[in-house]
Amino acid sequence: MSPDTSPPTLDLDFVRSQFPALALGDWAYMDNAGGSLVLKGVADRISDYLLTTSVQHGASYEASVHATERLAQARARIATLIGAERADEVVLGPSTTQLMRNLCAAMASQFQAGDEVIVTDFDHESNIGPWLQLKERGVVFRTWAIDPGSFEIDLGQLDALLNARTKLVCVTHASNILGAINPIAEIAARVHAAGAQLCVDAVAYAPHRAVDVVASGADYYVFSFYKVYGPHFAVMWGRHEQLLELDGLYHWFYGKDKVPGKLEPGNTNYELAWGCVGIVDYLEKLGGGEGRPAVVRAFDAIARHEEALAERLLSWLRARNDIRIVGPRTSDRAVRAPTISFKATGRDSAEVVRAVDPHKVGIRFGDFHSRRLVENLGLAEGSGVIRASLVHYNTLDEVDRLIGALDQALA
């Protein structure tokens, strides 16, 4: 008999029991794309590290050896989470924005005047702004634009932008405004065929799907753990051979072969790294096993549940003639994450969101640091868009509460 490979059903009672903040009141948290709630297992590990293992690494005495081993274990577990083949491809840092800036600084010497970089007008600023500093080296920038009517990207436009001078393409795996999931593997194939490299911001993707950095085809892949049920901390994965080519950001005596240490100036945050192991522990429990297969099963169950949540909200939004959905109108988990933005006709987004607040439902308005996208879509006026960003610990009852609150706010 062949083994059962179907995804497990999400045990919402177990899920919600792992997030202590959910027991502190009756708030429904739907601002998760800004930052998710934190797992108890993460906080417990951080506390344990600080109270029992907070010594400097690299010494010969027992406590230091133990601390060094814990960081190595954390890298290995994070490698399991993201599908990396080597733990030394895991570069840790404070945030996606900072890691992108570090990557730009470490890559800068690889660019010459006349080289070209492609950025988009549909990314978070973290994967646009840092790269624009290369203009000082004479680098030419091309912009891959989104269709403002359909909110869709055109791979043909990317093909037209790519040429022999293209050195780097920067794109998001999923939009933190649109919720749309981009075909990163296909994009990577086109970018590599042109002889360029690909840098992917996965902040809005990683909370919802199993990250597989190798299968993505990316050269660099970055996201923040505080969007994935962990602390304010982040990871950058890079292909080992390319990490070796980067300039070091640490002391001069850290050689180019000292990967990933040369890219973690001042040392990484040991306790937060150890805390992030709690994310993997949790996903393994959800997936009913150990290692990468369990992580993938967990995210399969997460995606199915989140699709149902998204459909409940989107079906209500689609039925109204006074609301414009900003992003895919479908809840199909192959197409979008449950990050749902919209505009209410004739209403200021801030006014609507503040009317929802007394219902103890947490949503948000604005541009969410994807300002170029919101401005290019003509949605900046009236306080930007309204965004409800759902994750797997949300429930259908909570979505119904949001719908009821919006009904009253828009009456």
C-alpha positions in Angstrom: 0.0 0.0 0.0 1.4 3.4 -0.9 1.8 6.0 1.9 -0.8 8.7 2.4 0.7 11.9 0.9 -2.3 14.1 1.3 -1.8 17.2 3.4 -2.9 17.0 7.0 -6.0 18.8 8.1 -5.2 21.9 10.0 -5.9 21.5 13.7 -7.0 25.1 14.5 -7.3 24.5 18.2 -3.6 23.3 18.3 -2.6 26.2 16.0 -4.2 28.9 18.1 -2.9 27.4 21.3 0.7 28.0 20.1 0.2 31.8 19.9 -0.2 33.2 23.4 -1.4 36.6 22.2 -4.6 35.1 20.9 -5.6 34.2 24.4 -5.1 37.7 25.8 -8.3 39.2 24.4 -10.9 38.9 21.7 -9.0 40.8 19.0 -8.9 39.3 15.5 -5.4 40.0 14.1 -5.6 40.7 10.3 -2.5 42.9 10.0 -0.2 39.9 9.6 1.6 41.1 6.5 2.9 43.9 8.7 4.1 41.4 11.3 2.6 38.1 12.6 2.0 37.0 16.1 4.9 35.1 17.7 4.9 31.4 18.5 5.4 30.4 22.2 8.1 27.9 21.1 10.1 30.8 19.6 9.8 33.0 22.7 10.7 30.0 24.9 13.9 29.3 22.9 15.0 33.0 23.0 14.5 33.1 26.7 16.3 29.8 27.2 19.3 31.0 25.2 19.6 34.3 27.0 19.3 32.7 30.4 21.5 29.6 29.9 23.8 30.1 26.8 24.6 33.8 26.5 28.3 33.6 26.1 30.5 34.5 23.2 31.1 31.8 20.6 34.4 30.3 19.4 36.2 29.7 22.7 37.4 26.3 24.0 35.5 26.3 27.3 32.4 24.2 27.6 29.7 26.9 27.7 31.2 28.6 24.6 31.4 25.3 22.7 27.7 24.7 23.5 26.7 28.2 22.3 28.6 27.7 19.1 26.9 24.4 18.5 23.5 25.9 19.1 24.1 28.6 16.4 25.3 25.8 14.0 22.1 23.9 14.8 20.0 27.0 14.2 21.5 27.5 10.7 20.9 23.9 9.9 17.3 24.1 11.0 16.7 27.3 9.0 18.3 25.6 6.0 15.6 22.9 6.4 12.9 25.5 6.6 14.0 27.2 3.3 15.1 24.1 1.4 18.8 25.1 1.3 21.4 22.4 0.6 24.1 23.9 2.8 23.8 25.6 6.2 26.6 28.0 5.3 24.3 29.4 2.6 22.2 30.8 5.4 23.1 34.5 6.1 21.3 36.0 9.1 20.5 39.6 9.9 18.1 42.1 11.5 15.7 42.6 8.6 15.1 42.1 4.9 15.7 45.8 4.3 19.1 45.6 6.0 20.1 42.4 4.4 19.3 43.8 1.0 21.4 46.8 1.7 24.2 44.5 2.9 23.9 42.5 -0.3 24.1 45.6 -2.4 27.2 46.8 -0.6 28.8 43.3 -0.9 28.0 43.1 -4.7 28.8 46.7 -5.6 32.3 46.0 -6.9 30.9 43.5 -9.4 29.2 46.4 -11.3 30.7 48.7 -13.9 29.4 51.8 -15.6 26.9 50.8 -18.3 25.8 47.6 -16.5 22.1 47.3 -16.2 19.8 46.3 -13.3 16.1 45.6 -13.6 13.9 46.6 -10.7 10.0 46.6 -10.7 7.3 49.1 -9.8 5.4 46.4 -7.9 8.0 45.5 -5.2 8.3 46.6 -1.6 10.9 49.3 -1.4 13.4 46.9 0.3 14.2 45.4 -3.1 14.3 48.6 -5.0 15.8 51.5 -3.0 19.0 49.8 -1.9 19.9 48.9 -5.5 19.4 52.5 -6.8 22.6 53.4 -4.9 24.5 51.7 -7.7 23.7 54.7 -9.9 26.7 56.2 -8.4 28.8 53.6 -10.2 27.1 54.4 -13.5 24.7 51.5 -13.4 21.6 51.9 -15.6 18.3 51.0 -14.2 15.3 49.6 -16.1 11.8 49.2 -14.6 9.6 46.2 -15.1 6.1 47.7 -14.8 2.8 46.1 -13.8 -0.4 46.5 -15.8 -2.4 49.1 -13.8 -5.7 47.7 -15.1 -5.3 44.0 -14.6 -2.6 44.1 -11.8 -0.8 41.4 -13.8 2.9 41.2 -14.8 4.0 40.5 -18.4 7.0 38.1 -18.8 7.3 39.4 -22.3 8.1 42.8 -21.0 10.8 41.3 -18.9 12.2 39.6 -22.0 12.3 42.9 -23.7 14.2 44.5 -20.9 16.8 41.8 -20.6 19.9 42.2 -22.7 23.7 41.4 -22.7 24.3 44.3 -20.3 21.8 43.1 -17.6 23.6 42.0 -14.5 20.8 41.7 -12.0 17.0 41.4 -11.8 15.2 42.2 -8.5 11.6 41.0 -8.0 9.2 40.0 -5.3 7.9 36.4 -4.9 4.5 37.7 -3.7 3.2 41.3 -3.5 2.5 42.7 0.0 -0.3 44.8 -1.6 -1.7 42.6 -4.4 -1.2 39.2 -2.8 -0.3 37.9 -6.2 2.3 35.1 -6.4 4.8 35.6 -9.1 6.3 32.7 -11.2 9.8 32.9 -9.8 11.2 29.7 -11.3 10.1 30.8 -14.8 11.5 34.3 -14.2 14.8 32.8 -13.0 15.1 30.7 -16.1 14.7 33.8 -18.3 17.1 35.9 -16.2 19.8 33.2 -16.3 19.4 32.7 -20.0 20.3 36.3 -20.4 23.4 35.8 -18.2 22.1 37.8 -15.2 21.4 37.0 -11.6 18.1 37.1 -9.7 17.4 38.6 -6.2 14.0 37.7 -4.7 12.2 39.4 -1.8 10.0 36.7 -0.3 8.7 38.5 2.7 5.0 38.3 1.6 5.4 34.7 0.4 7.2 32.9 3.2 4.4 33.0 5.8 2.0 31.2 3.4 3.9 28.6 1.3 6.9 26.3 1.8 10.0 28.2 0.6 12.2 26.2 -1.6 15.2 28.3 -2.5 16.8 25.8 -4.8 13.6 25.1 -6.8 13.0 28.9 -7.0 16.0 29.3 -9.3 16.9 32.5 -7.5 20.5 33.5 -6.8 19.6 35.4 -3.6 16.4 35.0 -1.6 15.5 37.1 1.4 12.7 37.3 4.0 12.0 38.3 7.6 11.0 35.9 10.3 8.8 38.4 12.1 6.3 37.9 9.2 6.7 34.1 9.7 5.7 33.8 13.4 9.1 34.6 14.7 11.2 37.5 16.1 12.4 40.6 14.4 15.1 38.8 12.5 15.7 37.8 8.9 17.5 35.4 6.5 19.2 35.8 3.2 20.0 32.7 1.2 22.6 32.8 -1.6 24.1 30.2 -3.8 27.4 29.2 -2.2 29.6 29.9 -5.2 28.1 33.4 -5.5 28.4 34.1 -1.8 32.1 33.4 -2.1 32.4 36.2 -4.8 30.8 38.9 -2.5 33.0 41.4 -0.8 33.2 41.0 3.0 31.4 43.4 5.3 33.2 42.4 8.4 36.8 43.1 9.6 39.6 43.1 7.0 41.0 39.8 8.2 37.8 38.0 7.4 38.7 36.5 4.0 36.3 36.2 1.1 36.0 32.4 1.8 34.6 33.1 5.3 31.0 32.4 4.4 28.6 33.4 5.9 30.5 35.2 8.6 31.9 37.9 6.3 28.3 39.0 5.6 27.2 39.2 9.3 29.2 42.2 10.6 29.4 42.4 14.4 28.1 38.8 14.6 24.6 37.7 14.1 22.0 37.7 16.9 22.5 34.3 18.5 19.4 34.2 20.7 17.1 35.2 17.8 18.7 32.6 15.6 18.1 29.9 18.2 14.5 31.2 18.7 13.8 30.7 15.0 14.3 27.0 15.4 10.9 27.1 17.1 9.3 28.0 13.8 10.6 24.8 12.3 9.6 22.8 15.4 6.0 24.1 15.0 5.8 23.3 11.3 7.0 19.8 11.9 4.3 19.2 14.4 1.7 20.6 12.0 3.1 18.4 9.2 3.1 15.3 11.4 6.7 14.3 11.1 10.3 15.6 10.9 12.4 17.5 8.5 11.7 19.0 5.1 8.8 16.7 4.1 6.9 17.7 7.3 7.5 21.4 6.6 6.0 21.0 3.1 3.0 19.1 4.4 2.4 21.7 7.0 2.4 24.5 4.4 0.1 22.5 2.2 -2.5 22.4 5.0 -1.9 26.1 5.7 -2.5 27.0 2.1 -5.7 25.1 1.9 -7.1 26.8 5.1 -5.9 30.2 4.0 -7.6 29.7 0.6 -10.9 29.2 2.4 -10.3 32.4 4.5 -9.5 34.4 1.4 -12.6 33.2 -0.5 -14.9 34.2 2.4 -13.6 37.8 2.3 -13.2 38.0 -1.5 -16.7 36.7 -2.2 -18.1 39.5 -0.1 -15.9 42.1 -1.7 -16.7 40.9 -5.2 -20.4 41.2 -4.5 -20.2 44.9 -3.8 -20.2 47.6 -6.5 -18.6 50.2 -4.2 -15.3 48.3 -3.7 -12.4 47.8 -6.0 -10.2 44.7 -5.2 -6.6 45.6 -5.7 -5.1 42.3 -6.9 -6.4 39.0 -8.1 -10.1 38.5 -7.6 -9.7 34.8 -7.1 -8.8 33.0 -3.9 -6.9 30.2 -5.8 -3.9 29.4 -3.6 -1.8 28.9 -6.7 -2.4 32.5 -7.7 -2.5 34.5 -4.5 -1.7 34.6 -0.8 -4.5 35.8 1.5 -3.2 39.4 1.6 -6.2 41.3 0.3 -6.2 45.0 -0.5 -9.1 47.1 -1.7 -10.5 50.6 -2.1 -13.9 51.8 -1.1 -15.4 54.2 -3.7 -15.7 57.8 -2.3 -14.3 56.8 1.1 -11.0 57.6 2.7 -9.2 54.3 3.6 -8.1 55.7 7.0 -11.7 56.6 7.9 -12.9 53.1 7.0 -10.2 51.3 9.0 -10.7 53.5 12.0 -14.4 52.7 11.9 -13.5 49.0 12.0 -11.1 49.4 15.1 -13.9 49.4 17.7 -15.0 46.0 16.5 -11.6 44.7 17.7 -10.5 43.6 14.2 -7.0 44.7 13.4 -6.5 45.8 9.7 -4.5 48.7 8.2 -4.4 51.4 5.6 -1.6 52.9 3.6 1.0 51.9 1.0 2.9 49.4 3.2 6.3 50.6 1.9 5.2 49.6 -1.6 4.8 53.3 -2.4 5.9 53.1 -6.0 3.2 50.5 -6.7 0.4 52.3 -4.9 1.3 55.6 -6.6 1.7 54.1 -10.0 -1.8 52.5 -9.6 -3.2 55.9 -8.7 -4.3 54.7 -5.3 -2.3 56.9 -3.0 -5.0 59.5 -2.5 -7.4 58.9 0.3 -4.8 57.3 2.6 -3.8 54.5 0.2 -5.5 51.1 0.2 -7.2 49.1 2.9 -5.5 45.8 3.6 -6.6 42.7 5.5 -3.8 40.2 5.6 -4.8 36.8 6.8 -2.7 33.9 8.0 -3.5 30.3 9.1 -4.3 31.1 12.7 -7.2 33.3 11.6 -10.7 31.7 11.5 -13.8 31.9 9.3 -15.6 33.4 12.2 -13.0 36.2 12.4 -13.4 36.9 8.7 -17.2 37.1 9.3 -16.5 39.7 12.1 -14.4 41.7 9.7 -17.2 41.6 7.0 -19.8 42.7 9.6 -17.5 45.6 10.7 -17.0 46.7 7.1 -20.7 46.5 6.4 -21.3 49.0 9.2 -18.3 51.2 8.3 -19.5 51.4 4.6 -23.2 51.8 5.3 
